[in-house]
Amino acid sequence: MKSFTFVAALAGASLLATFSVSTPASAATTWKIQSVWDAGTVGYDLFEEWCNSMEKKSGGELIFRCFPAKAVAADNNALFDAVRNGVLQGMNPFTLYWSGKIPASVFLSSYPAGPDQPHQWDTLFYAMGMLEKTREIYQKYGLFYVGPIQHDANIIHSKKPVSSLADLKGMKIRVPGGMVAEVFQQFGVSTVSLPGSDIFPALEKGTIDAADYVGPAVNYELGFSQVTDYILFGPPGVMSIYQPVDLMDLTVNMRAWNALDPELQQLVEDEVRSYSMKHYLTIQERNVEAMEKFKAEGDTVSRLSQQDLMEFRRAAIPIWYKWANKDEDARAIFDMQLDYMMNETVGYVSPDDIKGME
């Protein structure tokens, strides 16, 4: 790698990087990276814009060529394997998608009634050792976990009104599976797992009564207001009690990562932190706009109560432990989070809440 000048100013997680190089274009490293966002959504537009910026930021030494969902790998399982095998050099998934392959991943994004504020997750990753542990876990699969990308909360759109956990009983709801599905099942919900592109037709045909997906901005773009009339949030200040901080990430093939110059590796890590903040803030702005559109089209918002949240956490805690006991990596990640949730600065869990749990 030729010499360059790197100027970084990090305020929060933002970064300004300038390279001065004369590297010929033929020497550039190109990574093919597939996102799970559908083309045409604000999520993909933001990711594409960021990927396209990397060539200039690296002085022409690193090019990110991005693809929307299903463009190279047809589904999530194929995406995981494509990156492991080097067909793609990277992916931008929702981290939770790998719960069946990497049990610890259920604790690498928000889970039912767990940490529910974005800063809590950044604290766990960047100040309490969770990033290093996550990279250790992913290395076993031939992958390098670059870092989390803050997205949004997940919310539920339904065809009939829901204002309490009791109202969910008997409903058939699309949820992401894993721990989330198991907790909802405790409240009499019939759960089904569907990819994002299949949710609209399932709601339209009435094969499901409601669907969880991401937040208002993307859900509006996917047409959910056309096939549902009600939106369910958590208590005031908490959009969701089951996935309040749905994290994405950038994960790359380990061989591709190791082949990169250390200074470019640092650039990619810093840029992921910067992009995480930009993505999150842009989505929050679009959420506010989208909610006005939902209301204008007649959608009604209801909120679960604080009592519902407490009841949901009581149901979730045994399932936390079930998933934590799947392997030693899941236990290690969960232990970090449980210590944090029991610390008085957070206070979500008390010794009485976990009495008898192992």
C-alpha positions as CSV (number, residue, x, y, z in Angstrom):
1,M,0.0,0.0,0.0
2,K,1.4,3.4,-1.0
3,S,1.9,6.1,1.6
4,F,-1.1,8.3,2.5
5,T,-2.1,11.0,4.9
6,F,-4.9,10.2,7.2
7,V,-6.8,12.9,9.0
8,A,-9.5,11.8,11.4
9,A,-11.9,13.8,13.5
10,L,-14.2,11.5,15.4
11,A,-17.1,13.3,17.1
12,G,-19.5,10.7,18.5
13,A,-18.9,8.1,15.8
14,S,-18.3,10.4,12.8
15,L,-15.2,10.3,10.7
16,L,-13.5,12.5,8.1
17,A,-10.8,10.6,6.2
18,T,-8.5,12.0,3.5
19,F,-6.0,10.0,1.6
20,S,-3.3,11.5,-0.6
21,V,-2.0,8.8,-3.0
22,S,-1.1,8.1,-6.5
23,T,-2.1,4.5,-6.6
24,P,-3.2,3.3,-10.1
25,A,-6.7,2.0,-10.4
26,S,-5.5,-1.4,-11.4
27,A,-4.0,-1.9,-7.9
28,A,-7.3,-1.4,-6.2
29,T,-8.9,-4.1,-4.1
30,T,-12.6,-4.6,-4.9
31,W,-15.0,-6.2,-2.5
32,K,-18.4,-7.4,-3.6
33,I,-20.8,-6.8,-0.7
34,Q,-24.5,-7.9,-0.6
35,S,-27.0,-6.2,1.7
36,V,-30.3,-7.7,2.9
37,W,-32.1,-4.5,2.0
38,D,-34.3,-4.6,-1.1
39,A,-33.4,-2.2,-3.8
40,G,-35.3,1.1,-3.7
41,T,-35.7,1.2,0.1
42,V,-34.1,4.0,2.1
43,G,-32.0,1.3,3.8
44,Y,-30.4,0.2,0.5
45,D,-30.0,3.7,-0.8
46,L,-28.0,4.7,2.3
47,F,-25.8,1.6,2.1
48,E,-25.2,2.0,-1.6
49,E,-24.2,5.7,-1.0
50,W,-21.8,4.6,1.7
51,C,-20.2,1.8,-0.3
52,N,-19.7,4.2,-3.3
53,S,-17.8,6.6,-1.0
54,M,-15.1,4.1,0.0
55,E,-13.1,4.4,-3.2
56,K,-12.5,8.1,-2.7
57,K,-12.0,7.7,1.1
58,S,-9.3,5.1,0.5
59,G,-7.5,7.1,-2.2
60,G,-8.6,4.5,-4.8
61,E,-7.2,1.5,-2.9
62,L,-10.4,-0.1,-1.8
63,I,-13.7,-0.3,-3.8
64,F,-16.9,-1.6,-2.3
65,R,-19.3,-2.9,-5.0
66,C,-22.6,-3.4,-3.4
67,F,-25.6,-5.5,-4.3
68,P,-29.2,-5.5,-2.9
69,A,-31.0,-8.5,-1.4
70,K,-31.0,-11.7,-3.6
71,A,-28.8,-10.1,-6.3
72,V,-25.9,-12.6,-5.9
73,A,-27.0,-14.9,-3.0
74,A,-30.7,-15.9,-3.3
75,D,-31.5,-16.1,0.4
76,N,-30.0,-15.6,3.8
77,N,-28.4,-19.1,4.0
78,A,-26.8,-18.6,0.6
79,L,-25.6,-15.2,1.7
80,F,-23.8,-16.6,4.7
81,D,-22.2,-19.3,2.7
82,A,-21.3,-17.0,-0.2
83,V,-19.2,-14.8,2.2
84,R,-17.6,-17.8,3.9
85,N,-16.6,-19.2,0.6
86,G,-15.4,-16.0,-0.9
87,V,-18.0,-15.6,-3.7
88,L,-18.8,-12.4,-1.9
89,Q,-16.2,-10.6,0.2
90,G,-18.8,-9.1,2.6
91,M,-22.4,-8.8,3.7
92,N,-24.6,-6.3,5.4
93,P,-27.2,-8.5,7.2
94,F,-29.4,-8.2,10.3
95,T,-27.2,-10.0,12.8
96,L,-30.1,-11.9,14.3
97,Y,-30.4,-13.9,11.0
98,W,-27.7,-16.3,12.1
99,S,-29.3,-17.6,15.3
100,G,-29.6,-21.0,13.7
101,K,-25.9,-21.1,12.7
102,I,-24.3,-19.0,15.5
103,P,-26.5,-19.2,18.7
104,A,-24.6,-16.3,20.2
105,S,-25.9,-14.0,17.5
106,V,-29.3,-13.8,19.3
107,F,-27.4,-11.7,21.9
108,L,-25.7,-9.6,19.3
109,S,-28.8,-7.6,18.5
110,S,-31.6,-6.7,20.8
111,Y,-33.8,-9.5,22.0
112,P,-37.1,-9.6,23.9
113,A,-37.1,-7.2,26.9
114,G,-33.3,-6.9,26.9
115,P,-31.2,-3.7,26.5
116,D,-33.5,-1.3,24.6
117,Q,-31.5,1.8,23.9
118,P,-29.0,2.2,21.1
119,H,-26.3,3.7,23.3
120,Q,-26.4,0.5,25.5
121,W,-25.4,-1.6,22.6
122,D,-22.6,0.7,21.5
123,T,-21.4,0.6,25.2
124,L,-21.4,-3.2,25.2
125,F,-19.6,-3.5,21.9
126,Y,-17.1,-0.7,22.1
127,A,-16.5,-0.3,25.9
128,M,-17.2,-3.6,27.5
129,G,-15.4,-6.2,25.3
130,M,-18.3,-7.5,23.3
131,L,-16.8,-6.6,19.9
132,E,-13.6,-8.5,20.6
133,K,-15.6,-11.6,21.8
134,T,-17.9,-11.4,18.7
135,R,-14.9,-11.3,16.4
136,E,-13.4,-14.4,18.2
137,I,-16.7,-16.2,17.6
138,Y,-17.0,-15.3,13.9
139,Q,-13.4,-16.3,13.3
140,K,-14.5,-19.9,13.9
141,Y,-16.7,-19.6,10.7
142,G,-14.0,-18.0,8.6
143,L,-15.6,-14.6,9.0
144,F,-14.5,-11.2,10.4
145,Y,-17.2,-9.2,12.2
146,V,-16.2,-5.6,11.4
147,G,-18.8,-3.9,13.6
148,P,-22.5,-3.3,14.4
149,I,-24.6,-0.9,12.3
150,Q,-27.4,0.8,14.2
151,H,-30.7,0.5,12.4
152,D,-34.0,0.9,14.3
153,A,-36.6,-0.7,16.3
154,N,-39.0,-3.4,14.9
155,I,-42.7,-2.7,15.1
156,I,-45.9,-4.7,14.4
157,H,-48.5,-3.9,11.8
158,S,-51.8,-5.6,12.2
159,K,-55.2,-6.0,10.5
160,K,-57.1,-5.7,13.8
161,P,-56.5,-3.5,16.9
162,V,-54.1,-4.6,19.5
163,S,-53.6,-2.7,22.7
164,S,-52.3,-5.3,25.1
165,L,-50.4,-8.6,25.2
166,A,-53.7,-10.3,25.9
167,D,-55.0,-9.1,22.5
168,L,-52.3,-11.1,20.8
169,K,-53.7,-14.4,21.8
170,G,-54.8,-16.5,18.8
171,M,-53.2,-14.2,16.2
172,K,-50.9,-15.5,13.5
173,I,-47.9,-13.1,13.3
174,R,-44.8,-13.0,11.2
175,V,-41.8,-12.6,13.5
176,P,-38.1,-13.3,12.8
177,G,-38.0,-16.6,14.6
178,G,-35.6,-17.8,17.3
179,M,-35.9,-16.2,20.7
180,V,-38.5,-13.6,19.5
181,A,-40.9,-16.3,18.3
182,E,-40.5,-18.4,21.4
183,V,-41.5,-15.4,23.7
184,F,-44.5,-14.5,21.6
185,Q,-45.6,-18.1,21.7
186,Q,-45.8,-17.8,25.5
187,F,-48.7,-15.4,24.9
188,G,-50.7,-17.7,22.6
189,V,-49.4,-16.3,19.3
190,S,-48.9,-18.6,16.3
191,T,-45.7,-17.4,14.7
192,V,-44.4,-17.7,11.2
193,S,-41.0,-16.7,9.7
194,L,-41.1,-14.9,6.3
195,P,-38.5,-12.9,4.4
196,G,-39.3,-9.2,4.1
197,S,-40.4,-9.4,0.5
198,D,-43.0,-12.0,1.3
199,I,-44.7,-10.0,4.1
200,F,-46.9,-7.7,2.0
201,P,-48.6,-10.5,0.0
202,A,-49.1,-12.5,3.1
203,L,-50.9,-9.6,4.8
204,E,-52.8,-8.8,1.6
205,K,-54.1,-12.4,1.3
206,G,-54.9,-12.6,5.0
207,T,-52.7,-15.7,5.6
208,I,-51.2,-13.8,8.6
209,D,-53.0,-11.4,10.9
210,A,-50.1,-9.2,11.6
211,A,-46.4,-8.8,10.9
212,D,-43.3,-7.6,12.6
213,Y,-40.7,-6.0,10.4
214,V,-38.4,-3.0,10.7
215,G,-39.5,0.6,11.5
216,P,-42.0,3.0,10.0
217,A,-39.8,4.4,7.3
218,V,-39.0,1.2,5.5
219,N,-42.4,-0.4,6.3
220,Y,-44.2,2.5,4.7
221,E,-42.0,2.1,1.6
222,L,-43.0,-1.6,1.5
223,G,-46.7,-0.7,1.4
224,F,-47.8,-1.9,4.8
225,S,-50.3,0.9,5.1
226,Q,-52.2,-0.6,2.2
227,V,-52.8,-3.9,3.9
228,T,-53.0,-3.1,7.6
229,D,-54.8,-0.5,9.7
230,Y,-53.0,-0.7,13.1
231,I,-49.5,-0.2,14.4
232,L,-48.3,-1.5,17.8
233,F,-45.5,0.2,19.7
234,G,-44.1,-0.4,23.2
235,P,-44.6,2.0,26.1
236,P,-43.8,5.7,25.6
237,G,-40.1,6.1,24.7
238,V,-39.8,2.4,23.7
239,M,-40.9,1.7,20.1
240,S,-40.6,-2.1,20.6
241,I,-40.4,-4.4,23.5
242,Y,-39.2,-7.5,21.5
243,Q,-36.6,-6.0,19.2
244,P,-36.0,-2.3,20.2
245,V,-32.5,-2.0,18.8
246,D,-32.4,-4.2,15.7
247,L,-28.7,-4.2,14.7
248,M,-27.2,-4.8,11.4
249,D,-23.5,-5.3,10.8
250,L,-20.7,-5.5,8.2
251,T,-19.2,-8.9,8.1
252,V,-16.4,-9.9,5.7
253,N,-14.6,-13.0,4.5
254,M,-11.6,-13.6,6.8
255,R,-9.2,-14.2,4.0
256,A,-10.2,-11.0,2.3
257,W,-9.8,-9.1,5.6
258,N,-6.4,-10.5,6.3
259,A,-5.2,-9.6,2.8
260,L,-6.0,-5.9,3.5
261,D,-3.3,-3.5,4.6
262,P,-3.7,-2.8,8.4
263,E,-4.2,0.9,7.7
264,L,-7.1,0.1,5.3
265,Q,-8.5,-2.3,7.9
266,Q,-8.5,0.6,10.4
267,L,-10.3,2.8,7.8
268,V,-13.0,0.2,7.3
269,E,-13.5,-0.2,11.0
270,D,-13.7,3.6,11.5
271,E,-16.1,4.0,8.5
272,V,-18.4,1.3,9.9
273,R,-18.8,3.3,13.1
274,S,-19.4,6.5,11.2
275,Y,-21.9,4.9,8.8
276,S,-23.7,3.3,11.8
277,M,-24.5,6.8,13.2
278,K,-25.5,8.2,9.8
279,H,-27.8,5.3,9.0
280,Y,-29.5,5.4,12.4
281,L,-30.1,9.2,12.3
282,T,-31.4,9.2,8.8
283,I,-33.8,6.4,9.5
284,Q,-35.0,8.2,12.6
285,E,-35.7,11.3,10.6
286,R,-37.6,9.2,7.9
287,N,-39.5,7.5,10.7
288,V,-41.0,10.8,11.8
289,E,-42.1,11.6,8.3
290,A,-43.4,8.1,7.7
291,M,-45.6,8.2,10.8
292,E,-47.3,11.3,9.5
293,K,-48.0,9.4,6.2
294,F,-49.4,6.4,8.1
295,K,-51.7,8.5,10.1
296,A,-52.8,10.4,7.0
297,E,-53.8,7.1,5.5
298,G,-55.9,6.1,8.5
299,D,-53.6,3.9,10.5
300,T,-54.1,3.9,14.2
301,V,-51.2,3.6,16.7
302,S,-51.6,1.8,20.0
303,R,-49.0,1.3,22.8
304,L,-48.4,-1.5,25.2
305,S,-48.2,-0.6,28.8
306,Q,-45.3,-0.6,31.2
307,Q,-47.0,-3.5,32.9
308,D,-47.0,-5.4,29.6
309,L,-43.3,-4.8,29.3
310,M,-42.7,-6.2,32.8
311,E,-44.9,-9.2,32.0
312,F,-43.0,-9.7,28.7
313,R,-39.6,-9.6,30.5
314,R,-40.8,-12.2,33.0
315,A,-41.8,-14.5,30.1
316,A,-38.5,-13.8,28.3
317,I,-36.0,-14.4,31.1
318,P,-36.2,-18.2,31.0
319,I,-35.8,-18.1,27.3
320,W,-32.8,-15.9,27.6
321,Y,-31.2,-18.7,29.7
322,K,-32.3,-21.4,27.2
323,W,-30.5,-19.6,24.4
324,A,-27.5,-18.8,26.6
325,N,-27.1,-22.5,27.4
326,K,-26.9,-23.5,23.7
327,D,-23.1,-23.1,23.7
328,E,-20.2,-21.5,25.5
329,D,-20.1,-18.5,23.1
330,A,-23.7,-17.7,23.7
331,R,-23.1,-17.9,27.5
332,A,-20.1,-15.6,27.3
333,I,-22.0,-12.9,25.4
334,F,-25.1,-13.2,27.6
335,D,-23.0,-13.0,30.8
336,M,-21.7,-9.6,29.7
337,Q,-25.2,-8.3,29.0
338,L,-26.7,-9.7,32.2
339,D,-24.0,-8.0,34.3
340,Y,-24.8,-4.8,32.5
341,M,-28.6,-5.1,32.9
342,M,-28.2,-5.9,36.6
343,N,-25.9,-2.9,37.2
344,E,-27.7,0.0,38.9
345,T,-26.9,2.3,35.9
346,V,-29.4,0.1,33.9
347,G,-31.4,-1.8,36.5
348,Y,-33.5,-3.9,34.1
349,V,-32.9,-7.1,36.0
350,S,-32.8,-7.8,39.8
351,P,-31.5,-10.9,41.6
352,D,-35.1,-11.9,42.3
353,D,-35.8,-11.9,38.5
354,I,-33.2,-14.6,37.9
355,K,-33.5,-16.6,41.1
356,G,-33.1,-20.3,40.3
357,M,-31.9,-19.6,36.8
358,E,-28.6,-21.2,35.6
